[in-house]
Amino acid sequence: MEGIVEGCLGFLYDLLVVICVGLLLLRVAEGRSVRWLVLLVVSGVMLSCLVHSSALKVGLVSVLCSLIHYVGREEVMLPTKNKAVLITGCDSGFGHDLARFLNSTGMRVFAGVLDELSPGALKLKKDASPNLTVLQLDITNSSQITQAHQYIQSQTGKTGLWALVNNAGVLGYVCDGEILPIKMYKKCLDVNLIGSVEITQAFLPLIRQSKGRLISISSMAGEVPLPGFAGYGASKAALISFNGAIRQELSRWGVKVIIIQPGAFKTNILGSREQWNSAQEDILSGLAQEVMASYGEEYIRSMQQRLVNMSSVSSSDTGPFLEALKHAILSPRPKPFYYPGASAWALPLLYRHGPTSLSDRIFSRIFMSSDAQPAELLNS
């Protein structure tokens, strides 16, 4: 009799393992992120192999099946009716794509642009539905923030603003922190931090009114110190810290504060060749003589190749980013952090949990060209 029971439990265990794998494949087919589910199942099955009791094995795998079914299943998103969202930086890139995407869901979209006569702004006006309004909104201009607030308040009434997406941002230039001009540090901080803080303060009363969402687009450079990104990374790190503080403070009102840290996607934040040349000349003309002697003109001019390399390995498919934003805006249970794109979670994971010496070597290899060296090092 005992042998029959053990045989039945063994068969049930094998069946449940097959069900676990089947559920995982189903989640993949649904387009769900299953990295953590795979880790959970592998760990659970390995643990069950160490358990001698067949009943405990069956119980453990049953729990795994339940977790995959109930936690990994597709969420029912909140309705978009009567929900309004303000997105900054919609002239191009993420902001432009997001404005079009959310407009297609039926949301009321206010698309802030740096220049309402830019090609991207004109395209939004031409192609979008009447539910999308393009607003002149330079987030470093206090009067434009005030005007946008007054207009949106008049349009949303008692409903309030469901979400503010702080997307507008600048990269500055990719080069060594010692030679990046102070004005570029200031520009990164003015746009990526101060501008985001000012517009957040202006619109939080409308967001509290709806118990909505504050979403900020950061960068893995804000969490992981990457060579060449001293100015940009410092501003994004400050933005993450600001959002972390107000996430806790605003939870008392039921407001969700969310950070999106995308990986390498092709957007206009890298700038144009004309902008690169201008930044390069600013550096060459502004360096002290002793610093110029240490780095050399050839090394400084080689910086543009880093931007070319970044563009070549960046993904043009912004689908993962848009899906992350959709979940952040419309999920009943949004996450505090989203990491769309492979490098967005891989590099922070290495930095947080690996030896610093290892991550330094890897990041230097990825983001610093081995073909170009400062003049002082070449001559030593």
N, C-alpha and C positions, 0 to 999 in steps of 0.2 A: 504493500500500500504506500509506504514511504517513497519507494522508487517511482511510483506513478505520479505522486504529487510533485516530486522533484522534476520529473520529465515534463509535466504540464507547466510548471513554473519556468523551466528552461525554454520551452516553446514560447511562452508568453513574453519572456525577456527578449528573445530574438525578434518576435513580432513587434514589440514596442520600439526596439532599435530601428527597425525598418520604417516604422511610422515616423520616428524622429527625423530620419533622413528625408522621408517623403515630405514632411511639413517644411523642412528647410528648403527643399527644391521648390515647393509651392511659393514660399516667401520670395525666393529669387525670381520666379516667374512673375510675381506681382510687382517686381522692381523695388523691393524693400531692402534696406541695408541690413545685412545678416552677419557682419563680422563678429559682433559680440555673441550672437546666437551660436555660430560655429564654435567659438571658443568655449561657450557654455556646454554644448553637447559633447565635444571632444573631452573636456575635463570630466563631465559627468559619467561618460562611458568608461573612461580610464579608471575613475574612482570606483565604479561598480565592479570592475574586474578585480579590485583588491578586496571586495566584500565577499565573504564566504557564504553568507546566507542567501539563498535564492530568493526568498521573500523580500529581503532588503534590496536586492538588485532590481527586482520588479518594481518595488516602490520608488526607488531612486529614478529609474528611467521614466516611470509614469509621471513623476513631478516634472521632469524635463519636457515631456510631451505637452503637458499642460501649460508650461511657461511659453513654449514656442507658439502654441495655439492662441493663447489669450493675450500675451504681451507682444508677440510679433505680428499679430494680424493687422490688417489695414484699418486705420482710424477713420472714423466718420468726421469729416471736417465741419467746422462751423459754417453756417450760411453766410453768403456774401451780401445779402440784401441789407441795405441801410448801414453798410460799413464803409467808412472813408479812410483813405491812407494818403499820407504825404511822403513823397520820396524826393530827396535832394540829389543833385548831380545827374539829371536825366538827359543831358545833352548827348551822351554817348555811353558805351560800355554797359556795365551791370545795371545802372540806373535806367538807361533807355530801354533795355530788354525787359527789366522788371516792370516798368510802367506799362508797356504793351501787354505783357503777360497778365498782370493783375486786371488790366482793363478788359481783357478777354474773359475773365471770370465773373464779370458783372459788378466789380467793386467800383466805388467812386474814387477816382485817382486824381490827386493833385501832384503834377510833375514839376518840381522846381528845376530850373535851368540857370546856368551861369549867364547865358546869352539867349534871349528868346528869338533872336534872328539867326541862330546857328543852324546848320543843316539838320542836326538831330532834332532840335526843337520844332522846326518847320515840318519835318516828317511826322512827328507826333501829332501836330495840329491837323495835318492833312489826312492821316490814315486812321486815327483813333476814333472811337465812338464819342457821342456827346457826354458820356460819363467821365471823360478825361479832360482836365483843364491844365494847360501849360502856364506856369507862373514864373515871372522873372524873379530869381531868388539866389543871390550871391550870399552865402552864409557868413561871409566876413563883413557884410553890409547891414548894420543894425536897422536902418530905415526900411530896407527891403524885407527883412524878417518881420518887422512890425506890420507892414502892408499885407504880407502874406497871411499873417495871423488874423488880421481884421477880416480879410476876405473869406478865409476858411471858416472862421467862427460864424460869419453871416450865412454861409452855405450849409453848415452842419447843424446849427441850432442846438436844441437840447440833446441831440444824439451824441454830440462830441466827435472827436477824432479817434478812430479805432487804432490806428498805427502810424507812427513816425519812423521812417527808415532813413537813418543818417548814412547816406551813401557817398555824398560828395567828399572827395579827397584828392590830395596831390602827392606825388612821389618825390618831387624835387629833382634829384639826380643821384645816380648810383656811382659812388666813389668813396675813397677812404675818408673816414671821419675827420681826420686832421686837416684835410684840404677842402672839405665841403664849406662853401661860404656861409657865414653866419646868417645872411639874409635868407638862405635856403632853409636853415634850421627854423628860423622865425616863420617862414611861409608854411612849412609843414605843421608847426604848432598852431598857427593862426587858423588854418583850414581844418586840419584833422582833429584838433582838440578844442581850441577856443570857439571856433565857429559851430562845432557840434554841440558844445555845452550851451552856447547862447540860444541856439534854436531849440534845444531840448527844454531849457528853462521857459522859453516863450510858449511852447505847445503842451507842456505837461498838464496845465489845468484842463485842457480839452481832452487829454488822454485819460486823466483821472475820472473825468465825467463819464467816460464809456467803460472804465476799467479795462483799458486796452493794452497795447503793446508798444514798447520803445525798443527799436532794433537798430543796432549800429554795425556797420560793415568795418571790421578791423582787418587784420592780416596776421599771418603766422610770424611775420617780422616783429609784431608787437609782443609775441610770447617768446620767440627764439631770437637771440641776438645774431644777426647775419652780417657778415662782412660786406661793406658797401652800402648798408642800409641804416647807418647811424642816425641820421635825421628823421627819416621816415619811421624807422622802428621805434625811436624814442617817443614820437608823437602818438603812435598806435598803442604803445605800452601804457601811456598816460590815459588814452581813451578807454582801454580795457579796465584800468584801475578805477576810473570815474564811474563806469557802468557797473562795476562790481559793488561799489559803495551804494549807489542809488538803487541797485536791484534789491538790496536788503531793506533800504529805507522805504521804497515805494510798495513793497509787498503788503504793507499795512492797508493800502488802498485797493489791493487786488490787481495792481498793474504789474505786468510781466516785463522784465528787462532782459534783452537777449543780445548776445554777441555772435556774429557770423565771421568765421575766420576762413576765407576761401584759400584754396591752393593756387597753383599757377594757371590762370586763365588769360587769354588774350583780350586786353582792353586798352583803351586809349590812355590809361594812366602812365604807361611807359613813355608817352610823349612822341614827338616827331623828330626827324633828323634835324630840322631847323632849330627846335628847342634844345636838342642835345648840343648842337654847335654853339648856341648862345651860352648855355651853362658852362661849356668847356672854356670858352673865351673869358667868362667871368672868373673862372678858377685861375687861368693862366695869368690874367692881368692883376689879380688881387693877392697873389701869394707873396709872402716875404721872400727875400732873396735866398736866405739860408734854407727855407723849406723847399723852394724851387730846386735848389741844388741837390737836396736829398732825394726828391722824387723824380725830377727830370721831365721835360716836356713830352718826350716819347711815351713815358709811362702814363702821364695824364691823358694824352690823346688816345691811348689804348682802352680807356674806360668805356668808350662807346661800344666796344665789342662785347662787353658784358651785357649791355642792353639788347644787342642783336641776338646773343646766345639765349637770353631769357625769353625773348619773343619766339625763338625757334622751338623751344621745348614746352611752351605754354599751350594749353588746350583751347580750341576755338568753340568747343561745345559747352555752353553755359547752362545746359540742362540741369546738372547736379546743383548748381547755385540757385537756380530758379525754384527747384523743388524744395530746397532747404528753406528758402524765404517763404514759400507757400505754406510749409508746415509751421514755421515760426509765427506767421500771421494768422492762420486759420485753425491750427490744432487746438483742441480743448486743453491739451497738456504740452505746451511748447517746452523745448529744452533751453537751459540757460546758455549753452554753447552749441554751435553747429560747425562742422569741419568739412564742407564740400570740396571734393578733389583729393586725390591720393596723397599728395605731398602735404596737404593741410593737416592731416593727423599723424603722418609718418615722422616728419621732422620734429614736431613738438614731443612726440613719444620718445624719440631718441634723446632729445635734449633733457627731458625730465628724468628719464630712468637710466640713461647710459653714462659712462664716465665722461667727464668734461673734456678730457684730452682726446677722446675718440670723436665726440661730436664736433669739437673744434677742427680736427683734421678733415672730417667729412665735409663740413660746411665750407671750409676754406677751399677744398678741392672743387666743390660745386660752384661756389660763387666768386672765386678769385682765379683769374687766368694764370696758369703756370708759365705761359709764354711771355708774360710781361712782368718785369721786376723794377722796383724803384732804382734810379740811377746809382744811388749810394751803395746799394747792395750789389749791383753788378760790378762796381769798381772796387769792392772790398776783397 
